[in-house]
């Protein structure tokens, strides 16, 4: 049985439409179409998400290895936050993990180590490689998140074990708020400019197609995303009493740090 047959069987046994299945695991319908035509493979992280959502063993999904059903059972469930994280993560090679560990061991002062990544489009294709730029808290606050969660590693003893956890009140920029809170707390970010992972754009990303849409659903979603971004600026950056003043400041600071980011991108060398 080919991968396409296994995916088709999962959809059929659960009485789903192709679109419903795609939405349930946070991928595009076109990506599922490619799987059904044997034009694309499935990542380990996506197989794990299907396992948690529907109960099919990740090993069976990937390679057809029995047992077909996971021991975790069909009732296993994840929170929306956990599903989003798993949907973003792409499995790293052992050599990349070893390189990150060696780098982290050489920088005992680092609380967070992050690397470069590939942007993966909704269709599963690589769009471009993104460098790991030196960390600037102000650039992070005023320009926006420029770190990929899939290529970022936390030193547990100085972050998680100190009570620094994700804020589940955020739905669109949860990682951005988390990194801003760590930065404001004085945690040290160290960049390792080597390609470490992929980061996939999914339905919750504020991508160019969403920006161009002009209907009520798209606009409400866009404003919710902007609202979370504004909250980060107000709490971790600066806030005026007048909303109009905040808008002017936000626009000016974003453009200023956009230029700084472009300069850093040109001057930051890749790791050899």
Steps between C-alpha positions, in 0.01 A plus 500: 500500500644834393499819707219637285290190574559537875400867496192418289407224747529737800273751330248230404490321835432825682229610260684820413518717196847584374460862608384400851798269543742772388350753741511255790879460472566863399626443145359614168261300286747522211764330717258212571430479126872458437516223760211322333678524164833379647658834409617580852613325814375549854723636777547324832334791679190483279479123549520555877219754480282252308583235762391727784191620314372173352688219675695358204859403578755748365716204394212358297427837340865555402609150400202266528649333808253315720319546727269726307346660807698673773498368855405849606150428372264692277383726781839662553471876467720807501429858590491750212834634621662155487356435154641828372846421635504150351375635166794742489775260598699313237732221610867600521794286393717350774802694373309828533391415853858408592626829352245701698588317822871562446435868433274532808764326715756753377272786610401431861382861524226438242145445619364469146683377190335544160601421145410565139208332328320437173160657441267226374186608317154347551569273201806351672753670272804695628448872441827642634768455764500742792816595690523498879565867574650639823226549757369846576215527750387833358506367144298201616241722669466768233564308178349167606611144553796402284591174677360162392366283783614186318865618502508631857619322815448599863731425790240337723667588830490876432169524314233234546610396849488866604135516399533653154221325308290579193204732555201311359294819485690570177385318186693666215824632649554272798868448423554873446359584843704221661830616352426865587427399861823301519695790351346754737590269789865525396537154347786474252424406139791369292473445125657205318475583129471148364193348333340285765134453417200579285217732596171446322251776432155377595152645523574713807795682344451859390615430145477716192183329367318581826614862485358539150159356587232758572203322656364509854641162609850585379485849651385374842779245503755761392392740775525227765854431385586869504343529845740244645793673332386834645466350848865387485608852403294663776619269780862435403568816299331833569146630521350847464165588647369593155439214260583719198846574645563128544410441134748766384773364725435139391528591132817704542674241720408211274649671194814596694557144614411365157808687372712369788387144425593542132847625600550207739394256230766634266778502760432176693715214363383140477664249735754279326 
